[in-house]
Amino acid sequence: MSDELPRPRLRRPLTVTAAVASVALVGSGVYLITRPEEAGAARPAAAALEKVTVTRTDLDDHQLLPGTLGYGRPRAVKGTRTGSVTQIVRAGKTLERGDQLARVDDQPMIVFYGQTPLFRDLDRRGLVGRDVKVVADNLLALGYGIGEQPAVGSLIQAPDESAPTPPGDPDLARTDTQEPDPQPTPAATTASRRHVRVQAGDGVLTPALLLAIGRWREDVGLDDTGTDGLRMGDVVVLSGPVRVDTATAALGDAGDGPLVTVTSREKTVLVQVDSARISSVRVGQKVRVALPDQRRVRATVRGISRTVEDQPEDQGESVPKQDVTITVDKTAALKHLDAASVTVEFTTGTAKDVLAVPVGSLLALAGGGYALQPPQGALIPVETGMFADGLVEVEGDGVREGLEVVTTR
């Protein structure tokens, strides 16, 4: 294996003349052609030879990179409720939709899934936005009936922002797709003339959704706020199920600060790859991971970070690198491991259906180039290609599959 060997171009050797008579072993594992007067010199014991045949095979060139097995990089989760932390989830726990992350002033903070955090209190009928859609989707997934949501393109009368919707008011602002009356009557208020069009990805805070929020609040033990709405700090929005890595908040800390760090629930291998070489890595690529117990398991590249970070090398220079996330195909292989240093083997080049011999079969000509030595007969000049797993690709006049040649033992 090599650390990063691009497939070399086939190298054409010098012509082997009749003056070449014998070989001697050198430390690199290939032979050096010597002068005629050295032909009778005894070979050292290290030069023990054996015969092998030229084979037709596929060669894969590899790059070995260090990696770290774990649950991925932790990321912080912040709360948005004013008050003091009175309870916090423990490290190692899995958080799913509907679970309690913490309690602030002894009020639960519940996990919802989504891509938009709650950035306002949802307590006025007619509010439109992606945050409303997050609430609607989660309540529906938790089994609460939310009624029909207005279609994309509907015009929704914006609520009076000066006060929450009074409890028990059944009316929702205009939800049809017609434009509002361009000449409202003098009795019409400013609020009744303001309309918002529902865009793709928006939700609408309808009376039915507000009733569902009220039922959910009662079920999870949230205090009655005097309205049917949801306060911004009642929930924390995560992208999906997570594993709690550490509880960063202590009891008594502020509820509107960092609470925990979380990771993926899935064990992954994180590898840092030079940005200059990242183009050779692709999502879905198959790799092998060498575990601490020497097992080599199959794995797949699942993600490539778009963030470039300068990482120091042994020589003190910084090299731009990107994170590559890898998952092991059979997770049972990691059953007894939560964290470990591993080695990841990437395939960086492939030579299909080529003739190959052990590297020790190469004879390095004194004037440059290589040759193969049959047990009897003249040397056969060759061109070399890919080196991989102790083999080398060769071709040349007279080189064929099954040809016997001499190699080091």
N, C-alpha and C positions, 0 to 999 in steps of 0.2 A: 504493500500500500504506500501511497505517497501523500504528502500533506496537500498538495495542489499541483498536479501535473497535467497541464493541457496536453492533449494528444500531440506528440512530436511529429514533425514531417519525416517521412522515410529518408534515411541518410544513405547516400550512395558511397560505398567504400572505394579505396584505391584498388587497382588491379593487383592480384597476387601473382608474383612471378615465380619461375622455377628456382630462384635463389633462396626462396623461403623454405625452410626445412623442418623446424621443430617449434614447440611451444613451451612456455613456462607459466605457472600460475602467478597472478598478482593479487593483492589484497582486495581488490574490488569485486572479485568473483568472476572475472573474465580473463581470457588468456591473451598473452602478448606474443606476437610472432617474433622470433629471434633470428640471429645471423646463422649461416650454415655451419660455422666452426663450433657453434654451441650445441649442435644436434646430438652429440654423444653425452652431454651433461646429464647427470642423474636428476630426476624430478624430486623435490622435497616431499616428505610424507603427506603434507597438507594438500598436495596436488593429486590425491587419489582420484581416479577417473572412473566413470561408468557410462554405459550406453543408454540413450533415450531415443525416442522417435519423434519426429515432427508431427504435431497434432493440429487438427482443425477445430477451432473453438471460438467462443465469444469472450472478449476481454472487457472488463469494466475497471476504469480508473477511479480511485476513491480519494476523498479528503476527510480527514479525521479532525473533529472540532470538539472541544470540551463543552459540556452542557450541564444544566442543573435540573434535577427532577424535583418537582414540588407541585404546588397548586397555582403557579403563576404569580405575577407581581401583585402585591396587595394594593388596594385603592381605598381611599377614605370615604366614609359616609357621614354626612353632617345632618344634624337635626335643625328644625326651623321653629321650634316652639320655645317661647320664653318661659323660664322657670328652672327648677333644679332637677337634675337626674336623680330619681329615687330607685330605679332598677335598670339593669343593663344585661343584655344577652351575653351568654358565656362564649368563650373562644371554642372553636371546633364545631359549633352548632350550624346546621343548615337552615337558612332562612328561605321560606317560600311565601307565595302570595297568601295574605291573611294572617301571617305570623306576627307576633309582637317583637319589635326590635328593642324597645326601651319603654320606661315610664318616666314622664316628666311631671313633677308636682302630682305624682301618683295617677296620672292619666296615661293610658296606653298610646303608643305610637306604632302604627300598623304598617306592614309592608304591602305596597302595591307594585305591579309591574308596569313598565312603560318607558317611553323615551323623553317625556316632558315632565319635569317636577312641578308640583303645585307651587305657584308663585303668588297666590292671592286666596282669600277666603271665598268659598263658593256658597254664597248665602242669598243670592238674588236671582229670582226667576228671569230667564232670558239671557243669562251670561252665555257667551259663545267662545269656544276656544279648544285648543288641543288638550289643555289641562282638564277640561270638562270631559273630553273623550276618554282620557285615562281613567277617570273615576267611573264613568259609565261602563267601560269595558271590564274593569275589575269587579264591580258589583255584579255584573251579569255573570262573570266567570265564577263568582262565589255563590251563585244561586239566587240572586235577588232579581225580581222582575222590575225592569226599568221603563216599560212601556215603549212606544214607538218614538224614534228620534227623527226630527225634521230632515228632509232630504237635502242633499247638497244643492245649493242654489236658492234655498228658501230664505226669505227675508224675516229676520227676527227683530222685534222691537227691543231696543236696548233698555235695560232696567234703570230706574232712578238710582244713581250712584250715591245719593245722599243718605240712604237708609236701606237696611235689609228688607227683603220681602216680608210683609206681615204674615204671621202664622195663619194658616187656614184659607188664604186667598187662592181661589182655584184658577184664576185667569192667567193665561200666558199671552205675552204680546204676539202681534201678528206673525203667523208662520207660513203664509201662502207665498207663492213665488212672484206675485204681482208687485210692481213698484208702488211705493206709498203714494197717496194722493198728493199731487204737486200743489194743490191749493187747499191746505187743511183749513178747517173752520177756525174762527178766532178762539173758540173754547179749547182747541187742542193745545196741549202743553208741549214744551220743548222735548221732554222725554218721549212723548208719544210720536213725535215726528222723527226721532232717531231710529234708524234701522241698521242691522248688521246682516250681511249675506253669509250664509253658511258655506265654508270652503271645505274641500276634501281634507279629511283628517280632523275636522272640528266635531265637538259635541255641543249639545244645547242643554242647559239646565232647565228641564221641563218640570211641571208639577209631579209627574210620575217618578222622575229621577230623584227629585227632592224627597219624596215619600220613601223611596228605596234607601236613600242616605240616612233618613231618620230611623228606619228599621235596623239598618246596619249599626248605627251608633249605639242603639240600645243593646244590641246583641254583643258588641265588644266591650261595653261598659264605659263608653264615653259620656261625660256629663252633658246634661241638657243645656244647650246654649240659648234657649229661648227662640230659636229659629229651626227650620228644617235643614239647615245647610251644613257645610263641612269647613272646618278651620284649616288653614294652611299647614299647621304643625301636627294635625291628626294623623297624617300618613307620611311615609318616606317612599319615594319612587325609585325602584331598582330595575335594571334591564332584564332581570330574570332570577332564577334561584342562585344563591351564593352560599359560600362557606365563610363563617366568621373567623378571621385570622387572629385579631386581637381586639380587646375592648379598650379603646383609648381614653374613654371618659370614665372618671371615678364618680362614685356617689357624691352628690352635692355639686358636681360641675354644671356649667350652663347647658341647658337643653338645646340651645341654638348654635352649638359648636360641634367639632368632630366627636362622633360617638364611637364608631368602630372602624376597623379596616376589614375588607372582605376580599375574597379571591373566588376563582372558579371552583365549582365542586369537583371538577374533573382533574385528575393528576395529569400534568403536562411536563414536557421537557423544554426548557428555554435555552436557546443557543444564540450567541452573538456572532453575526457574520459580517465581514468587511463589506462596506457599502459598495466598494469597487467590484465585488464578486457576487452581489446579491442577485444579479440577473440570472445566475445559474441555478437559483433556487426558485421553485414554483409551488404554489398551493396545490396539494394533492400528490406531490412527489413522494415516492416511497424511499425510506431510509432505514438504517439499522441502528439500534441503540445498544451499546455494551453496558450492562449493569455491573454493580460492584462485585457480584458473585460470578462474574465472567460469562453469564448468559448473554446472548445476542438476540434481541427481539425485534420483530418488524414494527415499523411505526410510519406515520404519515404526517407531512407538513400541513398544518391547519391554518396558519396565519403568518403574515410577514408585516412587521411594524412599518409604518410610514415615517416614524420619528427616527432621526439620525442623531446618535450621541457619540461624542468623542470619548474613546476608552484608552487608557494608558497601556502601552506594551512594555515588554521586558526592558527594552532599550530606553525607556522613559519618554518615547514619542507617543503622541495621541493619534489614534486611528479611528476614523468615523465608522461606526458599526450600527447595525439594525437587529432588533430582536426577531428571532424566528421561533414560533411556537409549534411544538410537535406533540402528537398524541400517540401512545402505544396502542397497536391494533387490538391486542388481547390484554385487557386491564387486569386479568387474574395474575399476570406476571408481576404486577406491582403490589399485590395484596399485602405484603409485609414491609413495604417501603412507603414512607411519607415524604422523605427528602433524602437526596443523595447526589453525589457528583457522578456524572456518567460521560461516556464518549459517544458522539453521534457520527455515523459513517454516511457521508453523502457520495453518491455516484456522480462524478464530474465529467465522465466521458465514456463512450462505448465503441468498441471495434467489433463488428459482427462478422462471423464466418471467416476468420483469418487463420493463417498458419502461425503456430507459436511453438517456442522451445523454452526450457528453463533459462534464466538469465545466465547461469553458469556455462551454458553451451557457447556463448559468444566468444570469439577469438578477436581480440583487439589488435589490428595491424599496426605495426610500428609507424607507418606513414599516415595512419588515419583510416577509419572505416572498420568494418567487422567482417568475419567469415565464420563458417561452420566447418567442423572437422569430422568427416565420416571415419569409421574405424579403419577402412582402407580407402585409398584413393586421394585425389587432390582436394585441397581446400575449396570451399564453395563461398564466394563473396556474397554478402547479403545486405539488404537495406533493413533498418530497424524501424519499427513503428511504436505502438503503445507498450509501455511497461506497466504491468499490473499483477499483483498477487504472485510475484516471483517468476512470472512468465514475460516473454517479450515477443511482440509481433515481428515476423521476418518474411521477406520475400526476395527472390532472385532466381536467376537461371539455374535449373537443376534442383530447386527446393520444392519438395512435394510432400503431401501427407504420407506418413509411414516411413519416411527416410530416416535411417539410423545415423545418429551423430554422437559425438563424445561430449560429456558434460562433467562438471565437478561433482563430487559426492558430498 
